[in-house]
């Protein structure tokens, strides 16, 4: 068995999963900050939250592109 390739795939999977989770949680946090009515949030919080959600969706779509062979014949 080729252990280096196994560790390479495992590390890429771990990095990708952590990236998606961090982007989503950052988007949720920024959305909560932007929706806070007690204080005046900065104007950049809501667009940055939507950008985090978009990047999270793009990462998921790219992963699906890599997994499904129909898309890259």
mmCIF file of the C-alpha atoms, coordinates in Angstrom:
data_MODEL
# 
_entry.id   MODEL 
# 
loop_
_atom_site.group_PDB 
_atom_site.id 
_atom_site.type_symbol 
_atom_site.label_atom_id 
_atom_site.label_alt_id 
_atom_site.label_comp_id 
_atom_site.label_asym_id 
_atom_site.label_entity_id 
_atom_site.label_seq_id 
_atom_site.pdbx_PDB_ins_code 
_atom_site.Cartn_x 
_atom_site.Cartn_y 
_atom_site.Cartn_z 
_atom_site.occupancy 
_atom_site.B_iso_or_equiv 
_atom_site.pdbx_formal_charge 
_atom_site.auth_seq_id 
_atom_site.auth_comp_id 
_atom_site.auth_asym_id 
_atom_site.auth_atom_id 
_atom_site.pdbx_PDB_model_num 
ATOM 1  C CA . UNK A 1 1  ? 0.000   0.000  0.000   1.00 0.00 ? 1  UNK A CA 1 
ATOM 2  C CA . UNK A 1 2  ? 1.195   3.485  -0.791  1.00 0.00 ? 2  UNK A CA 1 
ATOM 3  C CA . UNK A 1 3  ? 1.101   5.222  2.580   1.00 0.00 ? 3  UNK A CA 1 
ATOM 4  C CA . UNK A 1 4  ? 2.210   8.618  1.329   1.00 0.00 ? 4  UNK A CA 1 
ATOM 5  C CA . UNK A 1 5  ? -0.773  8.819  -1.016  1.00 0.00 ? 5  UNK A CA 1 
ATOM 6  C CA . UNK A 1 6  ? -3.114  7.754  1.766   1.00 0.00 ? 6  UNK A CA 1 
ATOM 7  C CA . UNK A 1 7  ? -1.793  10.477 4.065   1.00 0.00 ? 7  UNK A CA 1 
ATOM 8  C CA . UNK A 1 8  ? -1.986  12.991 1.224   1.00 0.00 ? 8  UNK A CA 1 
ATOM 9  C CA . UNK A 1 9  ? -5.680  12.246 0.623   1.00 0.00 ? 9  UNK A CA 1 
ATOM 10 C CA . UNK A 1 10 ? -6.410  12.232 4.365   1.00 0.00 ? 10 UNK A CA 1 
ATOM 11 C CA . UNK A 1 11 ? -4.716  15.591 4.894   1.00 0.00 ? 11 UNK A CA 1 
ATOM 12 C CA . UNK A 1 12 ? -6.476  17.146 1.882   1.00 0.00 ? 12 UNK A CA 1 
ATOM 13 C CA . UNK A 1 13 ? -9.801  15.888 3.229   1.00 0.00 ? 13 UNK A CA 1 
ATOM 14 C CA . UNK A 1 14 ? -9.101  17.279 6.680   1.00 0.00 ? 14 UNK A CA 1 
ATOM 15 C CA . UNK A 1 15 ? -8.030  20.675 5.359   1.00 0.00 ? 15 UNK A CA 1 
ATOM 16 C CA . UNK A 1 16 ? -11.076 20.884 3.075   1.00 0.00 ? 16 UNK A CA 1 
ATOM 17 C CA . UNK A 1 17 ? -13.498 19.918 5.838   1.00 0.00 ? 17 UNK A CA 1 
ATOM 18 C CA . UNK A 1 18 ? -11.998 22.408 8.270   1.00 0.00 ? 18 UNK A CA 1 
ATOM 19 C CA . UNK A 1 19 ? -12.108 25.142 5.625   1.00 0.00 ? 19 UNK A CA 1 
ATOM 20 C CA . UNK A 1 20 ? -15.800 24.557 4.872   1.00 0.00 ? 20 UNK A CA 1 
ATOM 21 C CA . UNK A 1 21 ? -16.727 24.472 8.565   1.00 0.00 ? 21 UNK A CA 1 
ATOM 22 C CA . UNK A 1 22 ? -14.744 27.626 9.363   1.00 0.00 ? 22 UNK A CA 1 
ATOM 23 C CA . UNK A 1 23 ? -16.226 29.546 6.424   1.00 0.00 ? 23 UNK A CA 1 
ATOM 24 C CA . UNK A 1 24 ? -19.762 28.545 7.364   1.00 0.00 ? 24 UNK A CA 1 
ATOM 25 C CA . UNK A 1 25 ? -19.347 29.308 11.051  1.00 0.00 ? 25 UNK A CA 1 
ATOM 26 C CA . UNK A 1 26 ? -17.715 32.659 10.262  1.00 0.00 ? 26 UNK A CA 1 
ATOM 27 C CA . UNK A 1 27 ? -20.631 33.485 7.970   1.00 0.00 ? 27 UNK A CA 1 
ATOM 28 C CA . UNK A 1 28 ? -23.134 32.603 10.693  1.00 0.00 ? 28 UNK A CA 1 
ATOM 29 C CA . UNK A 1 29 ? -21.249 34.677 13.251  1.00 0.00 ? 29 UNK A CA 1 
ATOM 30 C CA . UNK A 1 30 ? -21.027 37.698 10.959  1.00 0.00 ? 30 UNK A CA 1 
ATOM 31 C CA . UNK A 1 31 ? -24.727 37.390 10.143  1.00 0.00 ? 31 UNK A CA 1 
ATOM 32 C CA . UNK A 1 32 ? -25.519 37.408 13.851  1.00 0.00 ? 32 UNK A CA 1 
ATOM 33 C CA . UNK A 1 33 ? -23.326 40.464 14.371  1.00 0.00 ? 33 UNK A CA 1 
ATOM 34 C CA . UNK A 1 34 ? -24.978 42.263 11.436  1.00 0.00 ? 34 UNK A CA 1 
ATOM 35 C CA . UNK A 1 35 ? -28.442 41.506 12.791  1.00 0.00 ? 35 UNK A CA 1 
ATOM 36 C CA . UNK A 1 36 ? -27.727 42.779 16.299  1.00 0.00 ? 36 UNK A CA 1 
ATOM 37 C CA . UNK A 1 37 ? -30.119 45.616 17.074  1.00 0.00 ? 37 UNK A CA 1 
ATOM 38 C CA . UNK A 1 38 ? -28.498 46.755 20.313  1.00 0.00 ? 38 UNK A CA 1 
ATOM 39 C CA . UNK A 1 39 ? -25.415 48.158 18.603  1.00 0.00 ? 39 UNK A CA 1 
ATOM 40 C CA . UNK A 1 40 ? -24.752 49.608 15.184  1.00 0.00 ? 40 UNK A CA 1 
ATOM 41 C CA . UNK A 1 41 ? -22.758 46.943 13.317  1.00 0.00 ? 41 UNK A CA 1 
ATOM 42 C CA . UNK A 1 42 ? -20.133 47.844 10.769  1.00 0.00 ? 42 UNK A CA 1 
ATOM 43 C CA . UNK A 1 43 ? -21.340 48.124 7.187   1.00 0.00 ? 43 UNK A CA 1 
ATOM 44 C CA . UNK A 1 44 ? -18.991 45.389 5.985   1.00 0.00 ? 44 UNK A CA 1 
ATOM 45 C CA . UNK A 1 45 ? -20.283 42.558 8.203   1.00 0.00 ? 45 UNK A CA 1 
ATOM 46 C CA . UNK A 1 46 ? -23.289 41.472 6.121   1.00 0.00 ? 46 UNK A CA 1 
ATOM 47 C CA . UNK A 1 47 ? -21.465 41.463 2.721   1.00 0.00 ? 47 UNK A CA 1 
ATOM 48 C CA . UNK A 1 48 ? -18.554 39.590 4.294   1.00 0.00 ? 48 UNK A CA 1 
ATOM 49 C CA . UNK A 1 49 ? -20.978 37.039 5.748   1.00 0.00 ? 49 UNK A CA 1 
ATOM 50 C CA . UNK A 1 50 ? -22.519 36.467 2.329   1.00 0.00 ? 50 UNK A CA 1 
ATOM 51 C CA . UNK A 1 51 ? -19.038 36.165 0.841   1.00 0.00 ? 51 UNK A CA 1 
ATOM 52 C CA . UNK A 1 52 ? -18.192 33.462 3.386   1.00 0.00 ? 52 UNK A CA 1 
ATOM 53 C CA . UNK A 1 53 ? -21.380 31.579 2.477   1.00 0.00 ? 53 UNK A CA 1 
ATOM 54 C CA . UNK A 1 54 ? -20.563 31.891 -1.228  1.00 0.00 ? 54 UNK A CA 1 
ATOM 55 C CA . UNK A 1 55 ? -17.024 30.577 -0.724  1.00 0.00 ? 55 UNK A CA 1 
ATOM 56 C CA . UNK A 1 56 ? -18.391 27.697 1.343   1.00 0.00 ? 56 UNK A CA 1 
ATOM 57 C CA . UNK A 1 57 ? -20.831 26.821 -1.442  1.00 0.00 ? 57 UNK A CA 1 
ATOM 58 C CA . UNK A 1 58 ? -18.088 27.100 -4.064  1.00 0.00 ? 58 UNK A CA 1 
ATOM 59 C CA . UNK A 1 59 ? -15.881 24.716 -2.083  1.00 0.00 ? 59 UNK A CA 1 
ATOM 60 C CA . UNK A 1 60 ? -18.722 22.209 -1.839  1.00 0.00 ? 60 UNK A CA 1 
ATOM 61 C CA . UNK A 1 61 ? -19.489 22.463 -5.555  1.00 0.00 ? 61 UNK A CA 1 
ATOM 62 C CA . UNK A 1 62 ? -15.800 22.012 -6.397  1.00 0.00 ? 62 UNK A CA 1 
ATOM 63 C CA . UNK A 1 63 ? -15.692 18.909 -4.209  1.00 0.00 ? 63 UNK A CA 1 
ATOM 64 C CA . UNK A 1 64 ? -18.721 17.509 -6.014  1.00 0.00 ? 64 UNK A CA 1 
ATOM 65 C CA . UNK A 1 65 ? -17.051 18.285 -9.326  1.00 0.00 ? 65 UNK A CA 1 
ATOM 66 C CA . UNK A 1 66 ? -14.012 16.289 -8.263  1.00 0.00 ? 66 UNK A CA 1 
ATOM 67 C CA . UNK A 1 67 ? -16.049 13.342 -6.974  1.00 0.00 ? 67 UNK A CA 1 
ATOM 68 C CA . UNK A 1 68 ? -18.558 12.906 -9.820  1.00 0.00 ? 68 UNK A CA 1 
ATOM 69 C CA . UNK A 1 69 ? -16.808 11.625 -12.950 1.00 0.00 ? 69 UNK A CA 1 
ATOM 70 C CA . UNK A 1 70 ? -19.634 12.708 -15.282 1.00 0.00 ? 70 UNK A CA 1 
ATOM 71 C CA . UNK A 1 71 ? -18.568 16.347 -14.966 1.00 0.00 ? 71 UNK A CA 1 
ATOM 72 C CA . UNK A 1 72 ? -14.996 15.889 -16.189 1.00 0.00 ? 72 UNK A CA 1 
ATOM 73 C CA . UNK A 1 73 ? -15.023 13.258 -18.906 1.00 0.00 ? 73 UNK A CA 1 
# 
